[in-house]
Amino acid sequence: MEKLFEIQQMDHSLGDITFTWSDIGGYYRVYKDDRQVYEGTAPKFTDGELDSSHPFQYTVERVEEGRVQNVIVIQTSALTEVQKDEHPLQRLVITTIAASSQIALSWEWIKDVEKFDIYRNGQYLETITDNRFIDRQTDSSESVVYSVSATRPLIDSNQKMNVSKSIASKVYEVIMPPDPDNKPTEEVYTFSVRVKQRDRLLKPVADRERISEVKQWKFRYTTFLKEDIIKNPNLFSPIPYFTGDDRDFNPEGKSFRTRVDIEGKFIGGDSALQFTKATGPSIGLNYLKRYKRHDHASVDGIEIERLEGSSTEVHFAINHDVGNPLTASPPIHYEVKAHLDQQGNLDLVGYHNDAPHHEIYLAFDDEDWRSVHRTESEGLAYLSGVLGDNYWRYMTCN
């Protein structure tokens, strides 16, 4: 039986990372982000020089008779202390290991989460009670996106954004009471990792083709109502119904509640960025579901900020609070922080209320839109955030 060249154990501490691999002969080289950091016959490496600002990548090569016989790629990040009121997935250690025989994922435990749903390319695979998953079924010539999703009762949360409710939200709890048939109050956590084709990823460092640098990119975040007509949950409003957007997920959907488009270019050692903000019309209907009046919400509640970064990378943040201009209601709220670079590496993190539908897409150069995050509405009563929020993160392993 052929011996498999795989990672055997990986340990994170606040000061270092140690991992071991199967010792199947020859000697080994370890690279960190393409810089050699180890060579020897011992199947073990410890890294005590960790940067907690971004994920990083190790490449482990097995050399025999002067040639690289096997390669493993590990993407991970430094273990850090949890910061008060920080996004719960912002610094969560998520490790992706790619070998010729498997793709393995492992992650830090999320407090009070008991099980995780695993998806591959959007298709449900299984529910597990461990914080690791191994896939031996994926073709090495295909890129693959893994998503791990979990829920936690809201009462178990100690995040500021969930327990510090505004006076307005308390009012909306009264005028827009939750449906008792809906799901219990809970937070949703989902992180996704897009893994590059392994027949391209698992190349010896010396033989790797230079990655084609990204010249331009675009990002789109849209919120919309799937229904054609939707009942107003505010029982005291003079407008009992609204028109919806009457569509499903679609990056080119014409109708929406709000949309943010951000585009950027990496040109001549600089990274330009421009953005647009838009709101769709809010159309109110009477009790006979006939037109009553309409208006557009202001885009002033959408704040976009470019954060500091080098000329080969872009950091930006979005803070979105847009309400219904026709009636008293909590705003559609979401926040995003994004990092992307000229090599096509992505790390996006955000959260939003569970209403309405949310869809996020990104594209590099001339490629088609890539789905980053999509969630369906749980009902307009969830706009208050009182019933729990949806936390997400999207990363690449290139």
N, C-alpha and C positions, 0 to 999 in steps of 0.2 A: 504494500500500500504506500502510495506516494506521501511523503511528509509535507505538510502544509506550512508555508511561511506566513505566520500570523502573529499579531500582538497577543501576548499571553496575559499581561496585567498592566494596568496603568493607574498610578496613584497621584492625586493632587494634594498639595498642602499649601498653606499661605506663602511659603517661601520657595517652593520648587515643584517640579514635575518629574516623576520617575516612571519609566516604562520598560518592559522586558518583552522579548520576542522568542519564538521557537528557534532553538539552536540546531540547525540542520546541516552545518558544515560550512567551511570557508571562513572568511572574515567579513566584518560589517563596517559600513560607513553611515553616519547620520548627518543629515543636513537640516538646518533650521532656516526656512525661507531662502533656500538655495545657497546658504553659507555653511561650509562643512564645520561641524562641531565635535565629531568623534570618529575615530577609526580604531578597530581592534577586534579581538576574537570573542570578547565577553558579550553575551546577548542582553545588554542592559545599558541604559543611559539615564543620567540625571541632569536636568537643566535647572540651574539656580539663578539664571538671568532672565527674568520674566517681565514683560511689558503688559500691563493690564488694560491698555487703551483699545487694543484690537485683537481679534483672533490671530493665531499664527500657525504655520504649517511645518511639520517634520517630514523628511523623506528618509526611509531606512533602506539601504541597499545591501544585498548579500552578494559578495564577490567570491568567485571560485575560478581558478585557472586564469586569472587576469581579466575575467569578464563579469559584468553584473548579470546575475542569474535571476534575481527576484527583487521586487520593489514593493514597499508599503508606504502609503501616504497617510499621515495623521493630521487632522485639523482640530485644534482645541484652543483653549484660552486659560489665562491664569485664574486661580481661585482667589477671590477677594472677599472682604467682609461686606456684609449687606449694609447698604447705606439707608438711613431712615427716609421713608417716603419715596424710595426709588422704584421705578418700574420693576416688577418682580422678575421679568425675563431679561432685563438690560444686561446684567452681569452673570446670568446663569451659565455655568460651564456646560457647553454642548460639544461633545467630541465625536468626530466622524473619522472612521478608519476604513480606508480602501485598500484591499489586497486583491490578488488575482482570483482568490477563492471566495471572497465575500465582501460585503459592505456592512460595517457595524456602526451602530449609534449608541452612545451612552450620554447620560445627562445627570446633573444634580437633582436630588429629590426636591420637589416643591412641597413645602409644609402642608400637611393635612390632605394631600392628594393620595388616593388609594389605588388608582388604576389609570392606564393610558391607552388611548385608541391610536392604532398605527395605520397610516395610509401611505400608499405608494402611487404616485402620479394621480392623486385624487381618488383612488379606489381603496375602500376599507379592506384591511388585511386581517387584523385581529386586535383583541383587547388583552393587555398584559398587566401584571401587578409588579413587574420589575422595572428598573430604570435603565434597561439596555435592550437592544434589538439587533438581531443578525439576519441578514438577507443573503442567501446563496443562490437565488433564483434569477437575478437580473443579468441580462446580456451585457457583456463588457463594452459593446459598441454603442450602447445607448446611455444618454444622460438620464438621470432619474431624480425625482423630487420626493423626499420623505417628509411626512407631516406627523407630528405627535401632538395629540390633543387630550386635555384633561379638564376636569371641573373641580371646584372646591366650594363648599358651602360658604356663603357670604359671611356668616357669623364667625368663621374661622380666620377671616382676613384681618390683618393689622395694618393694611396700607392706608395711608391718609386719604387718598382719593376715593376710598370706598366707605370710610366711616365718618368722614367730615362732610355731612350733607348740608347744603345751604338751606336757608329759610324757604327759598323759592321751591326747592325740591320737596320739602315737607308739605307745602301747599299743594303741589301737583299730586302728591300721594293721595290727597283727599279728593281733589276734583277729577283725577284720573285713576281710580282704584284698579289695582291689578286683577286680572282674571284668575279666579282660584283654580281654573282648569289648566292654566299655563304651568310651565316648569317652575320648580322651587327657586328661591333667590340663590344665585350662585355666580361665581366667577368662572370664566372660560379661559383656558390657557392653550395656545397653539404655537408651536414653532416648526418651521420648515427648513430643510436643507436641500439645496440642489447640488447634486454630485455630478461632476463632469464625466464624460465617457472614460471608463477605466483604461481602455486601450490607448488613450491619449494621456491620461493622468499618470499612469504607472510606467513612466519612462525614466531611465537613469538620468540624473541631473545633467550630466555632460551631453546627453543626446537629445535633450528636450528642445523642441522647436521654440523659437522666440514667440511668445504670445502676441497675437495681433492686437495692438493697442486700440482701445476704444477711441473713436474720433468724436462721436456725439451720442447722446442718450436722451430719453424722455420718460417722464413719470406721470401717471394719471391716478387721481383718487376721486371717485365718484360716489355719491350717496343717492339712492332713488327708492321710490315706492313701487313695488311689483304690481299692485292692484290697479285696476282702471278707476274704481271708485272706492274710497275708504271712509269708514265711519269715524267721526271725531270722538275720541274717548273723553274729551272734556264735556261733561254733561251740562255745564252751565254756559256753553258757548252758543251765540246766535247762529253759528254756522255748523249744522249737524253733519255735513259730508264735505269731502274734498275729492278732487280728481287726483288719481295717482299717475304714475309714469307708464303703466301698462306694458311692462317689458320684463325680461329676465336678464341675467348677467350678460354683458356684452361691452367690450372696451370701447366700441364705437357707438354705443347707445345714444340716441339723440335727445331723449327726455331724461331729466334728472332733477333732484332737489338742489344739490350743489356739486361743483366740479372744480378741482385744482389741477392745472397742468403746469409742470415744470420741465424745462428743457435746458440742456447744457452741452457745451463743446469743450474739448481739450485741444487748444490751438496754440502753437508757438510758446509752449511752456506756461500757458495760462489756462484757467478753467472758467469759462464764461457761463453765466446762468441767467435765465429769464423765466418769468412765470405769468400765468393768467388765473384769475379767480372769477367764477360765474355762479349764479343761482338761477334755477328754473322758476317759471311762474307758479304761484300758489293760487289755485282756483277753488273758490268756495261754492257749495251747492246748497239749495234749500231742502226742506223735508221731502219734496217731490224729486229731488236729485237733479234740479235744474239750476242753471247758472245764476249766481247771486252777485259775486264780485271777485276780483282778483288783484294781486299785487306781487311785487318781487321783493324778497328779503335783501337787505344790504349785505355787501361782501365785506364790510368793515370788520365783521366778526371772524374773518379768516386772516390769520397772521402767519407770514412766511419769513423765516430768518435764515440767512446764510451764516454758518458757524465757521470758525477758523480751521484752516487746513492747508496742506501744501498745494503746489500748482498741479500735481498729478492726482488729486483727490478732491471730492466734494462732500461737505457736511451741510445738511440743512435740517430745519425743524419747522413743523407746522402745528399751529394751535387753532382749532376750528370750533367756533360757537355760533351757529346760525339758527335762528328761531323762525317760527311761522309768522309772517307779517299780518295775518288776518285774525289771529286768535291767541289768547294766552296759552302758552305751552312751553315746556323746557326746550332748550335748543338742541340741535344735533351737535353732539360734542365728540371730538376725537383729537388725538395728539400723535405726532409721528416724529421720530428722529431717524435720519438716514445718513449712511456713509457709503460711498462708492468710489472706486478709483479707476485709473486708466487701464488697468489690467482686467477689468470686468468683475472685480470682487465686490460683493454686496453684503451689507449688514444693516437691515432695517428693523425698527422696533416701534411698536405703537400700541394704543388701546382706544376703545370706543364704546359707546353705549350699544345695547343690543337692538337698536332701531335707528333708522330704517335699514334697508339693504346697504352694505358697504362693499365696494370692489376697488382693488388696487392693482395696477399694471405697470410694467416697466419694459423698455426696449432699448437695445444697443444698436447703433448704426442703422442698418437697413433690415434688421430682423423684425419678425412679427411681435406683437404685444405678448409679454410673458406674464402669466397670472402670478401675483405675489400673495394676495389675501382676498378671500371672498366670504362673506357671511350673510345669512338671511335674517330678516327682521323677526323679532319675537313679538312685535306689536308696539304701537306707539306709546303705551304705558311705560315701556322700558327706556324711553328717552331720558327720564329723570336720573338714571344711574342708580336709583335706590334699590333696584332689583338685581344689581350686579353688572359688571363690565366684562368686556372681551379683550384680553391681552394677547398680542401676537408678536412673532419675530420671524424674519426671513433671512437666510444666509446662503452663501454659495461656498462650495468646495471645489476650487479650480486647479 
